[in-house]
Amino acid sequence: MLKIKRYLQKNKYFFLFLSVLLLIGLLLGIYIAWQNKSLLQEQVYLYAQNIETKTYNYLFFHFFILVISVILSFFVIGIPLFCALLFYEGMSLGFILCLFTLNYNISGLCFALIFLLITKIFYLVCLVFIFTKSLKIASKRIGNYLYKTKNYDLIIKYTKGSAMFIIMVLLYDTALLFLGPKILPLFKFLIT
């Protein structure tokens, strides 16, 4: 517990930046959903009626975007890609929260929170840690280039850490693929 506290203290401005980025995406997602409520209302009702047949296959998307971002972080290009990905995830959070709340009021908000808890929260936490590792990879690569230092052991350590979190995301997505269609219909009563 002390290690986590020390880690958060050490990287507080980085986490503040990520929180602001996620919050801006969340607010933009709410705004977009609010503006398009009438267009999307029928889609939300169709989703609610067919929730038992929906699958949540994020496996390939998450794998490719995370691997490409980590690889590109060796060339510093992956860092803006991670920022865009975090902004997009914030937008999708706001969009889902707003749409279900506008269509089903408080019960829709409860369903949206459960939906996001099951499908997105673990991914977001892993995304933040992968982003942290990739930022360290990029900073060490810049240090190697500018100062002619040899920090290859640290780069390998951070790459292994990123790979571990990518594997965790893939296991989570695999579990979501098989268990998501069984778990989410249990909460259908909130939106019917």
C-alpha positions in Angstrom: 0.0 0.0 0.0 2.9 2.3 0.8 4.4 1.6 -2.6 1.2 2.6 -4.4 0.9 5.8 -2.4 4.5 6.7 -3.2 4.0 5.9 -6.8 0.9 8.1 -7.0 2.7 10.9 -5.2 5.6 10.7 -7.6 3.4 10.8 -10.7 0.6 13.1 -9.5 0.9 15.6 -12.3 0.9 12.9 -14.9 -2.3 11.4 -13.4 -3.8 14.9 -13.2 -3.1 15.3 -16.9 -4.7 11.9 -17.7 -7.7 12.8 -15.5 -8.2 16.1 -17.3 -7.9 14.4 -20.7 -10.4 11.8 -19.7 -12.8 14.4 -18.2 -12.7 16.6 -21.3 -13.5 13.5 -23.4 -16.3 12.6 -21.0 -17.8 16.1 -21.2 -17.6 16.0 -25.0 -19.2 12.6 -25.1 -22.1 13.9 -23.0 -22.5 16.9 -25.3 -22.5 14.8 -28.4 -25.1 12.4 -26.9 -27.2 15.3 -25.8 -27.2 16.9 -29.2 -28.1 13.6 -31.0 -30.6 12.2 -28.5 -33.5 12.0 -30.9 -31.4 10.3 -33.6 -30.0 7.7 -31.2 -33.1 7.0 -29.1 -34.3 4.2 -31.3 -30.9 2.6 -31.3 -30.8 2.6 -27.5 -34.2 0.9 -27.3 -33.2 -1.7 -29.9 -30.1 -2.4 -27.8 -32.1 -2.8 -24.7 -34.5 -5.3 -26.4 -31.7 -7.4 -27.9 -29.2 -7.3 -25.0 -29.2 -11.1 -24.8 -27.7 -11.5 -28.3 -25.0 -8.8 -28.0 -21.4 -9.8 -27.8 -18.5 -7.6 -26.6 -15.6 -8.4 -28.8 -12.9 -5.8 -28.1 -10.1 -8.4 -28.3 -8.6 -7.5 -31.7 -9.1 -3.7 -31.4 -7.5 -3.5 -28.0 -4.6 -5.9 -28.9 -3.6 -4.0 -32.1 -4.0 -0.5 -30.8 -2.1 -1.3 -27.6 0.7 -3.2 -29.3 1.1 -0.5 -32.0 1.1 2.3 -29.4 3.8 0.6 -27.3 5.9 -0.1 -30.3 5.5 3.5 -31.5 6.4 4.7 -28.0 10.0 3.6 -28.9 9.9 6.4 -31.4 7.9 8.8 -29.2 5.0 8.7 -31.7 3.0 6.4 -29.4 2.5 9.0 -26.7 0.1 11.2 -28.7 -1.7 8.0 -29.8 -2.2 7.0 -26.2 -3.5 10.5 -25.4 -6.0 10.2 -28.3 -7.0 6.7 -27.1 -7.7 7.9 -23.6 -9.6 10.9 -24.9 -11.7 8.5 -27.1 -12.4 6.3 -24.1 -13.6 9.3 -22.1 -15.8 10.3 -24.9 -17.4 6.8 -25.1 -17.9 6.9 -21.3 -19.8 10.2 -21.5 -21.7 9.1 -24.5 -23.0 5.9 -22.9 -23.8 7.5 -19.6 -25.7 10.3 -21.2 -27.7 8.2 -23.7 -28.9 5.7 -21.1 -29.7 8.5 -18.6 -31.6 10.5 -21.2 -33.7 7.5 -22.3 -34.2 5.7 -19.0 -33.6 8.3 -16.3 -32.1 7.0 -13.0 -32.5 3.4 -13.9 -30.7 4.1 -17.2 -27.9 5.7 -15.3 -27.6 2.7 -13.0 -27.5 0.4 -16.0 -24.9 2.6 -17.8 -22.7 2.5 -14.6 -23.0 -1.3 -14.4 -22.3 -1.6 -18.1 -19.2 0.6 -17.9 -18.0 -1.2 -14.8 -18.2 -4.5 -16.5 -16.9 -3.5 -20.0 -14.6 -0.5 -19.5 -13.2 0.2 -16.1 -10.5 -2.5 -15.9 -9.4 -1.6 -19.5 -9.1 2.0 -18.5 -6.9 1.2 -15.5 -4.7 -1.0 -17.6 -4.5 1.6 -20.3 -3.2 4.2 -17.8 -0.5 1.8 -16.6 0.5 0.9 -20.2 0.6 4.6 -21.0 2.8 5.2 -17.9 5.2 2.4 -19.0 5.2 3.7 -22.6 6.0 7.2 -21.5 9.0 5.9 -19.5 10.1 3.9 -22.6 9.9 7.1 -24.7 11.8 9.2 -22.1 14.6 6.6 -21.8 14.9 6.5 -25.6 15.1 10.3 -25.7 17.8 10.1 -22.9 19.7 7.5 -24.9 19.6 9.7 -28.0 20.4 13.0 -26.3 22.8 12.1 -23.6 24.3 9.0 -25.2 23.4 6.9 -22.2 22.7 3.2 -22.3 19.4 2.5 -20.4 18.5 -0.6 -22.3 17.9 -2.7 -19.2 15.2 -0.1 -18.0 13.7 -0.1 -21.5 13.4 -3.9 -21.4 11.9 -3.7 -17.9 9.2 -1.2 -19.0 8.5 -3.1 -22.2 7.9 -6.3 -20.1 5.6 -4.3 -17.8 3.7 -3.0 -20.8 3.5 -6.6 -22.2 2.1 -7.8 -18.9 -0.7 -5.2 -18.9 -1.5 -6.0 -22.5 -1.8 -9.7 -21.6 -4.1 -8.7 -18.7 -6.3 -6.7 -21.1 -6.4 -9.6 -23.5 -7.5 -12.0 -20.8 -10.1 -9.5 -19.6 -11.4 -9.1 -23.2 -11.6 -12.8 -23.6 -13.5 -13.2 -20.4 -15.8 -10.3 -21.5 -16.4 -12.0 -24.8 -17.7 -15.2 -23.1 -19.2 -13.8 -19.9 -20.5 -10.4 -21.0 -23.5 -11.7 -22.8 -24.4 -13.7 -19.7 -23.8 -11.0 -17.1 -25.3 -7.9 -18.7 -28.8 -9.4 -19.3 -29.1 -9.9 -15.6 -29.4 -6.1 -15.3 -31.9 -5.7 -18.2 -34.7 -5.0 -15.7 -33.2 -1.6 -15.2 -33.9 -0.5 -18.8 -37.2 -2.3 -19.6 
